[in-house]
């Protein structure tokens, strides 16, 4: 029982406004960002955004705004729905910024 507890304490978590947005022991770190598998995010806090940006080697990123307790953090998460070949390992994975704390 203690081992399971310790393992869960070490699992990377994305937290904003006191709420765990994502948690997984299967993140991929790219350029210092933890990318969480899409099935590891708590989808009730995520809203699709119309924002898109382009990375020369990863491709076109799509964004989510985060809403917790009526507060919105616009475009605080991003992902690559169709990543370029060099970034296929993070395709569909979600990363965070704009004050979202990732504890690893």
MARDREN-232777 format. One record per residue (C-alpha): residue in one letter; z, y, x; residue number from 0. Coordinates in Angstrom, 3 decimals. Example, Ala and Ser with C-alpha at 12.3 -4.5 7.8 and 13.67 -1.06 7.14 Angstrom:
BEGIN
{aa: A; up: 7.800; north: -4.500; east: 12.300; i: 0}
{aa: S; up: 7.140; north: -1.060; east: 13.670; i: 1}
//
This chain:
BEGIN
{aa: X; up: 0.000; north: 0.000; east: 0.000; i: 0}
{aa: X; up: 0.835; north: 2.435; east: 2.800; i: 1}
{aa: X; up: -2.470; north: 1.714; east: 4.542; i: 2}
{aa: X; up: -4.453; north: 2.567; east: 1.420; i: 3}
{aa: X; up: -2.494; north: 5.793; east: 1.033; i: 4}
{aa: X; up: -3.158; north: 6.822; east: 4.650; i: 5}
{aa: X; up: -6.833; north: 5.989; east: 4.321; i: 6}
{aa: X; up: -7.200; north: 8.182; east: 1.243; i: 7}
{aa: X; up: -5.456; north: 11.060; east: 3.053; i: 8}
{aa: X; up: -8.067; north: 10.921; east: 5.827; i: 9}
{aa: X; up: -11.063; north: 10.795; east: 3.516; i: 10}
{aa: X; up: -13.118; north: 14.021; east: 3.667; i: 11}
{aa: X; up: -12.595; north: 16.232; east: 0.607; i: 12}
{aa: X; up: -14.255; north: 19.448; east: -0.553; i: 13}
{aa: X; up: -11.705; north: 21.715; east: -2.262; i: 14}
{aa: X; up: -12.075; north: 25.059; east: -4.005; i: 15}
{aa: X; up: -9.666; north: 26.924; east: -6.246; i: 16}
{aa: X; up: -7.154; north: 24.083; east: -5.818; i: 17}
{aa: X; up: -9.578; north: 21.477; east: -7.192; i: 18}
{aa: X; up: -11.177; north: 18.525; east: -5.396; i: 19}
{aa: X; up: -14.948; north: 18.923; east: -5.859; i: 20}
{aa: X; up: -15.978; north: 15.908; east: -3.789; i: 21}
{aa: X; up: -14.319; north: 13.101; east: -1.864; i: 22}
{aa: X; up: -15.902; north: 10.342; east: 0.201; i: 23}
{aa: X; up: -15.462; north: 8.318; east: 3.367; i: 24}
{aa: X; up: -19.265; north: 8.177; east: 3.569; i: 25}
{aa: X; up: -20.146; north: 11.787; east: 4.476; i: 26}
{aa: X; up: -22.872; north: 12.675; east: 6.967; i: 27}
{aa: X; up: -22.194; north: 15.594; east: 9.325; i: 28}
{aa: X; up: -25.232; north: 17.751; east: 10.134; i: 29}
{aa: X; up: -24.947; north: 21.076; east: 11.960; i: 30}
{aa: X; up: -21.180; north: 21.055; east: 11.361; i: 31}
{aa: X; up: -21.457; north: 20.531; east: 7.586; i: 32}
{aa: X; up: -20.171; north: 17.456; east: 5.770; i: 33}
{aa: X; up: -22.796; north: 16.196; east: 3.310; i: 34}
{aa: X; up: -21.239; north: 14.170; east: 0.483; i: 35}
{aa: X; up: -23.115; north: 11.437; east: -1.416; i: 36}
{aa: X; up: -24.099; north: 12.653; east: -4.899; i: 37}
{aa: X; up: -21.935; north: 9.975; east: -6.540; i: 38}
{aa: X; up: -18.880; north: 11.415; east: -4.732; i: 39}
{aa: X; up: -18.974; north: 14.825; east: -6.417; i: 40}
{aa: X; up: -17.005; north: 15.667; east: -9.552; i: 41}
{aa: X; up: -20.034; north: 16.699; east: -11.588; i: 42}
{aa: X; up: -18.065; north: 18.535; east: -14.286; i: 43}
{aa: X; up: -17.592; north: 21.455; east: -11.839; i: 44}
{aa: X; up: -21.274; north: 21.757; east: -10.827; i: 45}
{aa: X; up: -23.964; north: 23.857; east: -12.504; i: 46}
{aa: X; up: -27.614; north: 23.805; east: -11.399; i: 47}
{aa: X; up: -28.754; north: 27.088; east: -9.864; i: 48}
{aa: X; up: -32.240; north: 28.563; east: -9.658; i: 49}
{aa: X; up: -31.668; north: 29.374; east: -5.972; i: 50}
{aa: X; up: -33.769; north: 27.601; east: -3.329; i: 51}
{aa: X; up: -34.018; north: 28.073; east: 0.419; i: 52}
{aa: X; up: -36.149; north: 26.407; east: 3.072; i: 53}
{aa: X; up: -35.040; north: 24.848; east: 6.336; i: 54}
{aa: X; up: -37.884; north: 24.165; east: 8.802; i: 55}
{aa: X; up: -36.719; north: 20.623; east: 9.584; i: 56}
{aa: X; up: -34.763; north: 19.600; east: 6.444; i: 57}
{aa: X; up: -37.021; north: 20.976; east: 3.694; i: 58}
{aa: X; up: -36.337; north: 22.907; east: 0.487; i: 59}
{aa: X; up: -32.681; north: 23.114; east: -0.547; i: 60}
{aa: X; up: -31.496; north: 23.398; east: -4.133; i: 61}
{aa: X; up: -28.121; north: 24.890; east: -5.043; i: 62}
{aa: X; up: -25.213; north: 24.377; east: -7.398; i: 63}
{aa: X; up: -22.745; north: 26.995; east: -8.555; i: 64}
{aa: X; up: -19.177; north: 25.753; east: -8.861; i: 65}
{aa: X; up: -16.964; north: 26.559; east: -11.846; i: 66}
{aa: X; up: -13.242; north: 25.816; east: -11.832; i: 67}
{aa: X; up: -10.791; north: 27.226; east: -14.381; i: 68}
{aa: X; up: -13.283; north: 29.871; east: -15.525; i: 69}
{aa: X; up: -13.994; north: 31.113; east: -11.992; i: 70}
{aa: X; up: -17.551; north: 30.747; east: -10.674; i: 71}
{aa: X; up: -18.533; north: 30.391; east: -7.019; i: 72}
{aa: X; up: -22.279; north: 31.072; east: -7.130; i: 73}
{aa: X; up: -24.501; north: 28.820; east: -5.015; i: 74}
{aa: X; up: -21.486; north: 27.332; east: -3.207; i: 75}
{aa: X; up: -23.093; north: 23.895; east: -2.769; i: 76}
{aa: X; up: -26.553; north: 22.812; east: -1.696; i: 77}
{aa: X; up: -28.593; north: 19.662; east: -1.358; i: 78}
{aa: X; up: -32.094; north: 18.514; east: -0.445; i: 79}
{aa: X; up: -33.626; north: 16.636; east: -3.379; i: 80}
{aa: X; up: -36.653; north: 15.693; east: -1.253; i: 81}
{aa: X; up: -35.780; north: 16.020; east: 2.419; i: 82}
{aa: X; up: -38.271; north: 16.018; east: 5.262; i: 83}
{aa: X; up: -38.539; north: 12.862; east: 7.384; i: 84}
{aa: X; up: -35.972; north: 13.958; east: 10.020; i: 85}
{aa: X; up: -33.379; north: 14.651; east: 7.304; i: 86}
{aa: X; up: -33.906; north: 11.643; east: 5.008; i: 87}
{aa: X; up: -30.327; north: 10.514; east: 5.771; i: 88}
{aa: X; up: -28.983; north: 13.491; east: 3.773; i: 89}
{aa: X; up: -31.486; north: 13.455; east: 0.920; i: 90}
{aa: X; up: -29.547; north: 14.034; east: -2.298; i: 91}
{aa: X; up: -26.280; north: 14.583; east: -0.414; i: 92}
{aa: X; up: -24.263; north: 17.735; east: -1.207; i: 93}
{aa: X; up: -22.781; north: 20.229; east: 1.287; i: 94}
{aa: X; up: -20.557; north: 23.267; east: 0.723; i: 95}
{aa: X; up: -19.869; north: 26.814; east: 1.896; i: 96}
{aa: X; up: -18.702; north: 30.159; east: 0.398; i: 97}
{aa: X; up: -14.999; north: 29.415; east: 0.642; i: 98}
{aa: X; up: -15.118; north: 25.736; east: -0.282; i: 99}
{aa: X; up: -12.793; north: 24.063; east: 2.221; i: 100}
{aa: X; up: -13.774; north: 20.679; east: 3.582; i: 101}
{aa: X; up: -10.789; north: 18.744; east: 4.872; i: 102}
{aa: X; up: -11.818; north: 15.864; east: 7.087; i: 103}
//
